Structure formats: C-alpha cells, structure tokens
Amino acid sequence: MLRKFTFLALIAVSCAKDDNSPLVISDVEINLKYDKQHQYSIKRGNKTLDNSAVKWELNDKNLGTMGTDGLFKARKVGTSHVNVTYNGALAQGNINVTPYSNLFTEPIMKFGSSMSDIKYLEKRKKIAETNNGIMYEGENSKIQRVAYVFDNDKLITALVIFKSTTAVAEEAGLFYKERYPKVVIGDPYIIFVDDDKIKIVGIGVDDDYGLVAIYARSDAGLRTNSSKALTEKHRKVINELKAKLASSK
C-alpha cells in the first residue's frame, strides 16, 4: 500500500511541476522566405502539447498566416512575433521573412512631402533638379535613375528607371512580389498594391524610358493598359529633369 501511495504521489508532483513549468516554443527565432512555411511545436515541462490546444497569434497578420495547428505560412518580407498562450502561460518567437532579392532601396513615398524633405531623406546622389522634380543616380548597375515628381512642392509620384534587360526585369518582378503580395495584372503594366492601401507600384515597359516602376497613391488609377502609364504632366517633369541632366554634362 505504501509503495502504491508513493508512486501516485510522485505522479502528482510530476504533473504539478509540468503545470507550473514555462511554455517553450520549438523555435525562438526563424528565418524563411516569403514562399516557405514552418511548423512549430510547444512543450510545457516534459510534455509536448497538442498544437490545437494552445492559442497562436501573429503581431503582424500581413506577414503570413498562423494556423491553429502551429503551421506558419509566410506571405511577404518583414518581421513579426508569434505569441503562444496556454492556461495563462505565454511563449513568444521571432519570425523574419527575408528577401530573395535586395535589388535596390525603394523611393521615399511620403506623399505630400516637400522637395526639401525628400532631399534630406534620400541618400542617393542627386544629379538634376527643377522646380517640380528631383532626379537621383541609381545606386547600382541595375538601377539607372530614381526621380521624384512634385506639385506645388508636394510629392505626388516617383519613377524608377531600371536597366532594360530580361534578367533585371525578372528580378524586379520577384523584388516586388515578395514585398507586395496583392497584384493586379494589366497589359503591359503589373500593379502591386501596398497592404496599407496607401500606395501602388506599376511595373512595365514605357515607350520613352524602358523598364520602369511608377509609385503613386493607391487611388491614382494608373493606366495599366497603356505603354505610357505616367500622365503627361508627370512625363513633362521627368523629361525636364533628363534635359537638365543632359545640359549639365
């Protein structure tokens, strides 16, 4: 009888110990790509918990989806925390969705910013400036120019002029796809939509500039079925910048 009592007591102590143990997530930090997934597991003491019995939550739900089975499916580049709760206990892990491509630094799209604001924030080399625009030299051989267009000293759009090759076009498509999962297919422009619905990026081949990316407000209504998605007003500013650059050489 004493032996049986002792055995039951040991089981009770062991269970109590597990109940008071901290939650332990299988991976405190993970790194993966936007098109990959990762399976988590959770322990408390010596016991592996049923994933469906715990609560899974992402701080940034735009980063991917977190299933009730502990399976994280990435969606876009970025970082977030995964929070796991069970009977009042908490565990947390870091998720880093890293890019395949670091093609370039995107333009500073704080709509309404003044020219002086952009000049202060932009780190590329300025090569031309007019009353309504600023043009910068691309930071690598794949980026030719980055230009900003203003109206009454307020930023309204930006243009990235890429090197027009198939390899750069393919990398640019990947670069935007892993950062802007919402896509609208146009001809010849493809529109990538910001999750915050603040901006859109149209990428395509322009008659005048070649392979370009056009940044605009989400309500700008780029002409996706035209080889000249920029309005004539915007185009005029870009051409003035190009002329200013040519005259300074």
N, C-alpha and C positions, 0 to 999 in steps of 0.2 A: 504493500500500500504506500509506503514512504517513497519507494522508487517511482511509482506512478505519479505521485503528487509532485515530486521533484521534477520529473520530465515535463509535466503540464506547466509548472511554474516557469521553467526555462523557456518554453514556447511563448508564454505570456510576456515574459521580459523581452524576448527577441522581437515579438510583434510590436510591443510598445516602443522599443528602440527604433524600429523601422518607421513607425508613425511619427516620431519626433525628428527623424533624420531630414536633412535638407533635400530638396529636389536636385537632381543632377541631370543636365541635358547632355546628350551624347556628343555634341559639338558646340563648344563655346563660341567659335568663330569659323565661318565657312567662306570660301571664295569660289564663285562659279560664274558662268557666262549666262547671257540673257535667254538662251535656248536650252538650258540644262535644268535639272531638278535634284533635290537632295532629300533623303529620308532621315528623319530624326527619331530618336528613342529617348525615353525618360526613365530614370531609376530613382527610387527612394529607399535608402539603405541598401540592402541586398536584393531588393525586389524590382524587377522591370515592370513598369506599369503598362496597362493597356492604353495605347495612344488615344483611343476614343473616350477614355475616362477622364482625360485632362483637357483643359481649355487652351487652345492655341490662338495667338493673336499677333498680327504684324503691326508695327507702328506706322509704317508706310504701306498702305494697301495697294498703291500703284506699282510697287516694286515687283509684285508677283502674287501668287495665291498660296494660302496656307490651309491645307486640308485638315479635317478632323482626325485623319489617320497619321498626322505628323509629316506629311509629304509637302515640301515647299517646291513650287514650280516658278522659276524666275520668269520675268516679263520684260524688264528694262534695266539699264545700267543705273546703279545707285546703291545706297546703303540703308539698312533698317535694322531694327531689333525684333526678335521673335520673343514674345513673352508667354511663358507656360505657367499655369496655375492649377493647383490640385489641393483640395481641402485646406485652403488658406496659405499653402506654401507657394513660393514663386521661384522660377528659374528663368534665366534670360540668356540669349545668344545673339551674336552679331552676324549679320548677313551682308556680304559685299558682292554685288553683281558687277563684275569687271568687264571692260570692253575688249572686243577683238581688235578694234581699230581706235587709234588716237590720232586720226587724220590731221586735225587742227583744233585751234581754240575757236569756239563759235563766237560770232559777233555779240556785243553787249546790247541786248534788246530790252532796254528800259524805255518803253515808249513814252514820248513826251520829254525825254531828257534833252538838255541843251547841248549845243556843239561843244561848249567848254567842259561839260560833264563827261562827254564821250572822250574828248582829248585827254582828260585827266585819267580815265579808267583804262583806255586802250593802250596796250603795251607794244603793239606792232609799230613799225617805222612809218611815220606819216610821209607821203610822197606828193600829195596835192590837196588843195583846199579851195573852195569857192564859197559864196555867200550861203549856199544851200546844201553843201556836201563836203565830205572828207574822204580821202582815199588813202589806204594803207597798203604797204607791200606785204605779200603773203609770207608767212614765217617759214615755209619750206618749199621745195621744188614742185610740190603738188598743188600749191595754192598760189595763184598769180596775184590777185588783188582782193581786198576787202573794202567795200565802200559803204558809207552811211549817207542817207538822204534825209533832209530836214525840211520842214515847212514852218515858217515863222519861228525859227530857232527851236523847233520841237521835232525830235526823232520820229520818223514815220515808217522807214523801212531800211533794210540793209541788203547788200548784194555781195555774194562770194563768187569770184570767178576762178574756177578750177583749171588746172591743166587738162586740156581736152584729149584724154586718152581712154581707151577701154578699161585699163587697169584702175585708173583713178575713178572713173565712173562707177565701177563695181565696188570699190572701197567706200566711196561716198554713199552709195546705197546702203551698204552694211552699217556704216557710221550712223546714219540717221535711223535706220530700222531698229537698232539696239537701244536707241535713246527716245524714240517717238513711236510707240507701238501702233498708234492709231493712224491708219493710212487710207487716203482716198486716191484711187487710181484715175489719172487723167491722161490726155494724149496731146502733147508729148510730156506734160508735167505730171509728176507724182507729188501729192501733198501729204506732208507729215504734220500731224496735229499734236500740239502740246497737251498733256493731261490736264493742266490747269486752265485750258481753253483761253490762254492769253495770246499765243502766237501760233502761226502756221509757217511751215517751211516748204516752198515749192522747189523741186529739183528737176532740171531738164536741160535741153539744149536750146539756147537762144540764137536767133539768126545773127545777131550782132556780136555777142560776147562768148559764144560757145557754151561749154558745160558750166552751169551756174546753179546757185542756191539762192532763193529770194526769201527773206524773212519779212513777215508782215503781221499785222494784227489778225486775230482769228476771224474777224468779220470783214476782212479786206476783200474777199472774193476774187482771188487770183484767177486769171483766165487759163484754166488748165488745158483747154483745147486749142491754145494758140502758141505759136513758137515765139511770141513776144508777150510774155505774161506781165512784164512791167508796163505800167501806164506810160503814156508819152511824157507826162510831167516828170516821173521818176527817171525815165530814159534820158531826158534832157539834162538832168543834173549829172548823171553818170557820164554822159558824153562831154559835158563841160569839164568834168574832172579829168577825163582822158586827154582832152585838148590842153588843159593846163599843165598836165604832166609832160606831154609831148613838147610844149613850148619851153619848158624849163630845162630840157636836155641840151 
